[in-house]
Amino acid sequence: MSFSSPGFIFAFMPVFFTCYFLVPVRWRNGLLMLASLAFYSIDGGVATWVLIASIVFNYVIGLMIDRRSSSLQRTLLLVIGIVLNLIPLLYYKYWNFFISAANDVRGLVNGGPRWRWRISCSRPASRSLPFRACPISSTSFSANAVQPEP
């Protein structure tokens, strides 16, 4: 569902705003998060779990950073958080690029057989890997999770 679809404009958005203004102020952020996840799950399906796992992971890492007094421990946790946030991004968005580049290099060096490990969002992948749905929002979520605040 896109933001300009009739289902969003005439169903999802009015229900959301009605609920938003009826709930107490302290629950509004939670409602906003649940509505965002519900909206994403309409098209994202199972890939919504990748986004939920990223949200939970970032929350836990944030709590761990907050509870540490040592600057070194805080920095180490921050680096771990950034690296682990980039893994889904690299896997879903850049895996095919890495395999293609490795095939090109391998072909130039020794003319060997090409690897077929590819991820496809529109059809099942090759025999080497099972089908993986590409979470659309995880790219923007990962980018926002690792960028510093101004």
Backbone bond lengths (Angstrom), bond angles and torsions (degrees), N, CA, C in turn:
res aa  C-N    CA-C-N  psi(-1)  N-CA   C-N-CA  omega(-1)  CA-C   N-CA-C  phi
1 M - - - 1.439 - - 1.526 107.54 -
2 S 1.309 116.23 131.50 1.459 120.08 178.25 1.533 108.97 -100.00
3 F 1.320 115.14 168.16 1.460 120.06 -179.28 1.525 112.68 -67.07
4 S 1.321 117.41 -20.28 1.458 120.17 -179.02 1.530 113.12 -99.44
5 S 1.328 117.56 3.87 1.462 119.72 -179.05 1.525 110.59 -76.78
6 P 1.323 117.20 150.43 1.466 120.14 178.80 1.532 112.47 -60.13
7 G 1.324 117.56 -34.12 1.464 120.28 178.82 1.519 112.38 -62.08
8 F 1.344 116.27 -37.67 1.460 119.89 177.89 1.524 110.86 -73.85
9 I 1.332 116.44 -47.76 1.462 120.57 -174.40 1.523 112.25 -67.74
10 F 1.340 117.81 -41.78 1.455 119.95 -172.96 1.529 114.56 -101.65
11 A 1.312 118.51 -8.37 1.464 119.85 179.77 1.530 111.85 -123.49
12 F 1.323 116.91 -62.68 1.461 120.38 -173.66 1.524 112.17 -64.28
13 M 1.317 117.64 -50.19 1.456 121.70 -175.88 1.533 112.87 -64.62
14 P 1.334 120.59 -46.17 1.465 118.61 178.36 1.537 113.20 -63.70
15 V 1.335 116.45 -39.59 1.466 119.23 177.95 1.520 110.00 -63.84
16 F 1.340 116.23 -43.23 1.464 119.48 179.87 1.522 111.44 -61.68
17 F 1.337 117.76 -50.43 1.467 119.62 -177.20 1.525 112.07 -64.98
18 T 1.313 117.11 -34.60 1.464 119.71 175.96 1.520 110.35 -62.13
19 C 1.322 116.14 -48.12 1.471 120.14 178.58 1.523 110.89 -64.33
20 Y 1.327 116.96 -40.01 1.456 121.72 -176.43 1.532 111.25 -60.51
21 F 1.319 116.67 -43.26 1.463 119.27 -177.55 1.529 112.83 -84.15
22 L 1.335 117.87 -11.60 1.461 120.41 177.38 1.529 113.35 -90.11
23 V 1.329 117.28 -25.77 1.469 119.56 -178.03 1.532 109.98 -81.36
24 P 1.335 116.82 155.93 1.476 119.04 176.02 1.530 110.97 -61.20
25 V 1.309 116.52 154.43 1.462 122.72 -175.59 1.528 111.25 -57.43
26 R 1.321 118.25 -38.26 1.467 120.59 -176.15 1.530 112.35 -68.57
27 W 1.315 119.79 -15.98 1.471 123.24 179.49 1.520 112.97 -97.85
28 R 1.309 117.87 -4.18 1.471 120.34 -173.15 1.525 113.03 -65.70
29 N 1.330 118.34 -39.72 1.467 119.25 178.83 1.521 110.98 -64.34
30 G 1.326 117.20 -40.16 1.461 120.80 177.01 1.521 111.72 -63.35
31 L 1.328 116.32 -42.47 1.463 120.51 177.21 1.517 110.85 -63.34
32 L 1.316 116.74 -40.48 1.459 120.68 178.57 1.523 111.12 -61.95
33 M 1.350 116.44 -41.94 1.461 119.78 178.67 1.539 110.73 -65.61
34 L 1.327 117.26 -45.24 1.469 119.75 179.56 1.524 112.09 -63.79
35 A 1.333 117.00 -40.09 1.466 120.08 178.25 1.527 110.87 -65.74
36 S 1.330 117.05 -38.90 1.465 120.41 177.76 1.524 110.99 -63.63
37 L 1.333 116.13 -43.83 1.462 119.50 177.86 1.527 111.38 -65.25
38 A 1.328 117.02 -39.25 1.473 120.20 178.02 1.529 110.15 -63.79
39 F 1.324 117.08 -43.75 1.462 120.83 178.66 1.523 110.70 -62.22
40 Y 1.323 116.56 -44.44 1.466 120.42 -179.90 1.521 111.25 -65.88
41 S 1.330 117.74 -36.92 1.465 120.63 -176.55 1.524 112.72 -69.36
42 I 1.322 118.12 -19.63 1.467 120.56 178.47 1.525 110.11 -60.80
43 D 1.323 117.62 -44.58 1.463 120.78 177.55 1.520 112.63 -100.95
44 G 1.324 117.41 -28.65 1.458 121.54 -176.09 1.513 113.90 -77.09
45 G 1.317 117.24 -29.22 1.462 121.50 179.18 1.507 113.14 58.12
46 V 1.315 115.85 -126.29 1.462 122.60 -176.85 1.525 110.97 -64.09
47 A 1.321 117.71 -28.10 1.461 120.76 -178.89 1.527 111.99 -65.63
48 T 1.330 117.28 -12.67 1.458 120.55 175.50 1.522 110.74 -59.81
49 W 1.310 117.03 -30.20 1.472 120.88 -179.91 1.521 111.65 -65.62
50 V 1.323 117.70 -30.10 1.469 120.14 175.17 1.529 109.39 -64.62
51 L 1.313 116.07 -43.01 1.463 120.83 178.89 1.523 111.31 -65.92
52 I 1.338 117.45 -42.56 1.470 121.19 178.36 1.528 110.37 -63.22
53 A 1.320 117.06 -42.28 1.469 120.20 178.30 1.526 110.58 -62.59
54 S 1.328 117.90 -39.27 1.466 121.07 177.77 1.523 111.45 -64.76
55 I 1.321 116.75 -40.72 1.468 120.85 179.04 1.520 110.43 -63.14
56 V 1.328 116.71 -48.24 1.467 120.60 -179.86 1.527 110.45 -63.08
57 F 1.327 117.01 -44.19 1.465 120.83 179.57 1.526 110.69 -59.51
58 N 1.330 117.93 -47.03 1.458 120.68 -179.03 1.525 111.96 -64.35
59 Y 1.315 116.91 -36.44 1.461 120.67 177.85 1.531 110.29 -64.51
60 V 1.329 116.57 -45.89 1.472 120.88 -179.48 1.530 110.46 -65.35
61 I 1.327 117.93 -44.49 1.463 120.86 178.19 1.531 110.49 -61.59
62 G 1.323 117.05 -40.18 1.467 120.50 177.61 1.518 111.95 -61.80
63 L 1.339 116.57 -42.77 1.471 120.04 176.54 1.523 111.33 -63.57
64 M 1.325 116.80 -41.85 1.461 120.39 179.98 1.534 111.20 -64.33
65 I 1.328 116.99 -40.88 1.469 120.75 178.40 1.529 109.64 -63.98
66 D 1.328 116.58 -42.08 1.460 121.12 -178.70 1.523 112.36 -63.85
67 R 1.317 117.96 -33.25 1.468 122.01 -176.25 1.524 113.56 -84.22
68 R 1.311 118.45 -10.49 1.460 121.06 -179.30 1.523 109.82 -87.74
69 S 1.326 115.73 140.62 1.465 119.51 178.32 1.530 111.27 -99.65
70 S 1.318 117.15 -26.66 1.456 121.33 -178.76 1.527 110.27 -76.47
71 S 1.318 115.17 131.41 1.462 120.23 178.79 1.528 111.36 -63.61
72 L 1.317 116.42 -35.93 1.461 120.76 179.76 1.532 111.14 -65.24
73 Q 1.331 116.53 -43.31 1.469 120.22 178.65 1.525 110.79 -64.83
74 R 1.323 116.50 -41.16 1.469 120.02 179.59 1.530 110.72 -63.60
75 T 1.318 116.30 -42.74 1.463 120.73 179.22 1.525 110.79 -64.92
76 L 1.324 116.83 -42.48 1.460 120.80 178.92 1.530 111.03 -62.16
77 L 1.322 117.47 -44.07 1.467 120.63 177.47 1.526 111.44 -64.04
78 L 1.324 116.65 -37.73 1.464 120.05 177.69 1.521 110.93 -63.19
79 V 1.316 116.98 -45.17 1.469 120.99 179.42 1.527 110.21 -63.64
80 I 1.329 117.02 -43.76 1.475 120.73 177.21 1.525 110.34 -59.59
81 G 1.337 116.39 -43.85 1.464 120.44 178.86 1.516 112.66 -61.53
82 I 1.327 117.08 -43.06 1.467 120.85 179.98 1.523 110.67 -65.21
83 V 1.332 116.60 -46.36 1.471 120.29 -178.75 1.528 110.45 -62.34
84 L 1.323 117.44 -45.56 1.464 119.58 -178.84 1.523 112.77 -70.93
85 N 1.331 118.32 -23.32 1.463 120.81 173.41 1.518 111.49 -73.27
86 L 1.321 116.89 -29.49 1.463 119.93 -178.34 1.527 113.05 -80.39
87 I 1.324 118.45 -18.04 1.471 120.83 -177.87 1.528 112.48 -60.09
88 P 1.359 120.21 -50.53 1.476 117.40 177.53 1.525 112.98 -61.65
89 L 1.321 116.35 -36.14 1.462 119.85 178.17 1.521 110.67 -62.06
90 L 1.321 117.29 -47.83 1.460 120.77 179.13 1.522 111.58 -64.27
91 Y 1.315 116.66 -39.81 1.463 120.66 -177.49 1.525 111.46 -67.48
92 Y 1.327 117.16 -52.86 1.464 119.81 -174.25 1.521 113.58 -78.51
93 K 1.317 117.85 -33.52 1.454 119.34 -173.85 1.523 113.56 -96.51
94 Y 1.332 118.21 -35.97 1.459 119.92 -170.46 1.525 115.03 -114.77
95 W 1.317 119.52 0.54 1.467 121.20 -178.46 1.528 111.62 -57.77
96 N 1.328 117.33 -48.64 1.468 120.19 -179.26 1.530 111.53 -62.19
97 F 1.328 116.67 -35.71 1.461 119.71 177.04 1.526 110.78 -63.63
98 F 1.335 117.53 -45.20 1.464 120.86 179.73 1.526 111.43 -62.35
99 I 1.324 117.66 -43.47 1.462 121.23 179.67 1.530 110.29 -64.85
100 S 1.329 116.55 -42.11 1.464 120.23 179.36 1.534 110.77 -63.59
101 A 1.328 116.79 -43.32 1.465 120.17 178.75 1.528 110.69 -65.01
102 A 1.346 117.07 -41.01 1.468 120.07 178.45 1.524 110.55 -64.16
103 N 1.328 117.71 -38.14 1.459 121.05 176.91 1.523 111.45 -64.42
104 D 1.322 116.72 -40.94 1.461 120.11 178.98 1.520 111.20 -63.37
105 V 1.338 116.38 -44.97 1.463 120.41 179.25 1.522 109.92 -65.22
106 R 1.307 116.93 -43.95 1.464 121.28 -179.05 1.531 110.72 -63.16
107 G 1.323 116.84 -39.20 1.455 120.31 178.28 1.512 112.75 -67.45
108 L 1.330 116.53 -36.46 1.460 120.27 178.03 1.526 112.08 -69.99
109 V 1.327 116.33 -37.05 1.459 120.16 -174.34 1.524 111.51 -76.17
110 N 1.343 116.60 -52.67 1.470 116.79 -174.08 1.523 114.14 -134.19
111 G 1.300 118.33 5.05 1.456 120.31 177.86 1.515 113.54 63.09
112 G 1.322 117.47 24.22 1.462 122.39 -177.74 1.518 112.54 -72.24
113 P 1.324 115.80 175.69 1.463 119.84 179.98 1.532 110.84 -66.67
114 R 1.316 114.88 152.74 1.465 120.53 -177.40 1.522 110.32 -86.45
115 W 1.345 115.77 144.55 1.466 120.72 174.00 1.508 108.82 -76.99
116 R 1.316 116.68 148.49 1.453 120.51 -178.50 1.524 112.25 -117.90
117 W 1.272 119.55 24.49 1.466 121.44 179.96 1.514 108.81 -81.15
118 R 1.291 116.33 97.14 1.453 120.71 -178.74 1.513 109.59 -128.99
119 I 1.309 115.17 153.04 1.457 121.62 176.73 1.516 106.68 -113.89
120 S 1.306 116.64 130.73 1.447 121.25 -179.94 1.521 108.81 -124.31
121 C 1.321 116.23 135.19 1.457 120.35 178.80 1.522 111.73 -90.68
122 S 1.306 117.74 -15.54 1.457 120.16 -175.52 1.523 113.27 -105.04
123 R 1.308 117.36 -23.55 1.461 120.12 179.04 1.526 108.18 -145.50
124 P 1.325 117.28 162.92 1.463 118.69 -179.74 1.521 111.59 -58.09
125 A 1.317 115.36 145.10 1.462 121.08 -179.42 1.521 109.85 -72.65
126 S 1.310 116.37 178.64 1.456 120.80 -179.18 1.526 110.72 -64.62
127 R 1.304 116.21 177.59 1.459 120.92 -177.01 1.524 113.30 -64.46
128 S 1.318 117.38 -18.27 1.453 120.69 -174.79 1.531 113.39 -75.51
129 L 1.328 117.93 -33.38 1.455 121.52 -178.34 1.517 110.03 -128.34
130 P 1.339 117.63 146.53 1.467 119.19 174.75 1.526 110.12 -71.75
131 F 1.323 115.80 163.51 1.462 121.94 -179.83 1.522 110.17 -62.91
132 R 1.323 117.25 136.10 1.455 123.24 176.63 1.522 108.01 -125.45
133 A 1.301 116.18 125.91 1.461 120.04 174.27 1.518 108.14 -78.71
134 C 1.311 116.75 137.98 1.457 120.63 -178.55 1.525 109.83 -90.42
135 P 1.325 117.39 116.24 1.462 118.59 177.51 1.518 110.50 -73.02
136 I 1.304 115.94 118.27 1.459 121.54 -174.96 1.523 110.96 -64.97
137 S 1.301 117.28 -44.81 1.449 120.98 -172.96 1.515 114.39 -80.27
138 S 1.329 117.86 -14.57 1.458 118.26 -176.10 1.523 112.03 -65.51
139 T 1.338 117.85 -26.24 1.460 120.39 177.58 1.519 110.06 -64.06
140 S 1.321 117.49 -51.92 1.463 119.32 -178.92 1.516 110.82 -69.02
141 F 1.332 118.08 -34.50 1.463 119.96 178.80 1.516 110.20 -65.61
142 S 1.332 117.69 -45.51 1.462 121.19 179.32 1.524 111.27 -62.38
143 A 1.315 116.66 -41.88 1.466 120.12 179.39 1.518 110.95 -64.42
144 N 1.329 117.16 -41.76 1.467 120.10 179.13 1.515 112.14 -70.84
145 A 1.327 117.54 -30.03 1.465 120.68 -178.06 1.517 111.84 -71.74
146 V 1.323 118.77 -28.31 1.470 120.51 -175.73 1.517 113.45 -101.60
147 Q 1.322 119.35 -8.62 1.457 119.02 -179.12 1.528 110.35 -82.30
148 P 1.313 116.83 142.93 1.474 119.43 179.38 1.530 111.19 -73.69
149 E 1.310 115.62 150.65 1.457 119.81 176.44 1.521 109.29 -79.70
150 P 1.331 117.20 145.27 1.488 119.96 -179.08 1.508 111.44 -70.92
